[in-house]
Amino acid sequence: MGLQPLEFSDCYLDSPWFRERVRAHEAELEKTNKFIKELLKDGKNLIAATKNLSAAQRKFAHSLRDFKFEFIGDAETDDERYIDASLHEFSNFLKNLEEQREILALSVTETLIKPLERFRKEQLGAVKEEKKKFDKETEKNYSLLEKHLNLSAKKKELQLQEADNQVEQNRKHFYELSLEYVCKLQEIQERKKFECVEPVLSFFQGLFTFYHQGYELAKDFNHYKMALQINIQNTRNRFEGTRSEVEELMNKIRRNPQEHKRANHFTMEGYLYVQEKRPAPFGSSWVKHYCTYRKETKKFTMIPFEHRSGGKVGDEELFILTYCTKRNTDTIDRRFCFDLEASDRPGVPVTMQAFSEEDRKLWMEALDGKEAVSVFFKKNQYIVERHNCAQLDKIGFTVIKKCISAVETRGINDQGLYRVVGVSSKVQRLLSLLMDAKTCNEVDLENSVDWEVKTITSAMKQYLRSLPEPLMTYELHGEFIVPAKSGSPESRVNAVHFLVHKLPEKNKEMLDILVKHLANVSKHAKRNLMTVANLGVVFGPTLMRPQEETVAAIMDLKFQNIVVEILIENHEKIFKTLPDATVPEPISMSVSPPNAPPRQSRRQGQRIKRPLAVYNLCLELDDADSHSSPREDTPTGSMDSLSSQSPTPAFSSSPPGLLDENHLIMDSGDLAGWTTNLPGQSRPSMVSWMNTPSANPAVTNTAPSAFFFPNPATGSDRAVESIAHRKARAVYPCEAEHSSELSFQIGAIFEDVQFSREPGWLEGTLNGKRGLIPQNYVQFL
């Protein structure tokens, strides 16, 4: 049962039951007071914990931002570059999240702590003051009444009448105070229900808003996350191929290290111990040096190096060699020694000690020592002899065409096509039958069940690897790698296009047949899981191979894969059209045009920052996509390549407040929450509404003639200048994410282009279809 109401008429009776009801009301208010005190304490602890969590999150974000992955080799792939930049994006995501958490912490103070403290001090405090007055007046009233009742009846009538008047006035004052106190008690009992709960509701609204903002950030981050998954999968695939190649090279070198020494300008190099003589009676010491010798110039260098100290322990010494002689053990108490004499120190030989007798023989031979060994190892002249019978002849073309026909007829949808390998003995037997002119035509690959698809694909790859020279030649290997390491997607395609037409005619013809087939395989990627990226991993080392086998060359495997991806994705253009005569040779490309810019997020563009500590009672939901669920992640096994037309956002580094001929950049003070940037990045500090430069130097950038800026006060757009219906050309490829957007490739021409009401987007027509286009993906014509 709840509290009994306090009747005003009971104030005049002031019965024991009335007093019990008053005490019950007072006890309830005291309980409310303690509850509010505890809630305030917990709220302040919550703010402190939130601040600690925010500090820890920011420190974590700081660590993510400051770390950078180093790469092996002289360049990164786009995938590696975006993976490296991903930590910075994660840091920005956390930073944005913590900005919202700070708003939440402020809202706890403004919407919960202060209102409850105000209610406790002003309302409950007022009741306490009223209670003190009521208790004081009660005591005064009843004391005066007792004193009055004790007056003698024999006193004068005037005195008794005066005493009666005094008691009556005091009683009236007591009743008035009692009425006010009862009214106040009941008022506070009713007021507390909304005065206490309303701040809690506001607090929870702030909490809901925080989580909603996190949900919005996660949605904005989803596009970047999906692209990053593709980057990671591509990098993982390339890693698997590179790892096997590195392990194979390591095992070769382990079996025969001398035959796999790298070719360089030194005739001989390695560690030697050099005898350093000291004044008597100290004798001599042996110091380890790294020595190099060039036979053409007779220059011999020595660098003292101590592994325990971690580096050089002295300066490099260089001299011109005069002669070299072997030291016999009867002239010195150490083995494997020989003497050198320098031209500037005649008659003062330098004694050196090799690591072994074999090592001394190699040094003696390289230095033209007097007791030189009969076998002279020259690593600069080392050539790996190949005994292969595969050739780019009529038989070779027949082999490839038969295998391709069989694969496309029988196994185009087989999962892991070209990744799953056949049994080695079967592969060798099939290859020997196909490469024999007598039996080649008798082998029926399309209808025979004797030859599995994996055996056919493995035989095809084995044939290509058995060629005396890779299909894309040793001579052009380095030139093909260069564009894969830098440049825009369009410039890469143009460079590879140019180089393919420099290949020998037979090589180009064979490559055309093969790449056309691989393009067909990639079209069935949903079934066979062989995306363009996966095919690049398989055929990169098969079609491209460096002449010298080194770890550095293996690190370039990922760029070989990218070249193959470009060939597959642009087969028709590369093999069916002649290259642009104005395109410079790839080796001269030194400036890398920017990669595809970030696509605007329509959802993020509509989100408006909430003012501090002010929250509506209803969450504002995005109208544009409120009825559509977030796009689910695409399985990594079926994702397309990012090599030549990467949808992955590029990272802008332009400083705010700049103005150039291609970009109009302004401060975002009045445009916060309107402009959009990469999901996960910090709030934009600039707006770029001009064209992105084309990768093709022949194309001249032309700025659009109007820009639209929403008016924060009215919500309407104002045009700086009016534009007619114009044409635009795509400078980056784009895949639509919503039915209202257009998909297109580089070079697509859009008709009737107008600015959209969506900030950062245009409306245009392509192939009869009307839809939205990311503004920074096109160039006005």
Beta strands, then each sheet from edge to edge (+ up, - down):
strand 1: 268-277
strand 2: 284-294
strand 3: 299-306
strand 4: 311-312
strand 5: 317-326
strand 6: 337-342
strand 7: 350-353
strand 8: 708-710
strand 9: 717-719
strand 10: 726-730
strand 11: 749-755
strand 12: 761-766
strand 13: 769-774
strand 14: 778-780
sheet 1: 4+ 3- 2+ 1- 7+ 6- 5+
sheet 2: 8+ 9-
sheet 3: 13+ 12- 11+ 10- 14+
end
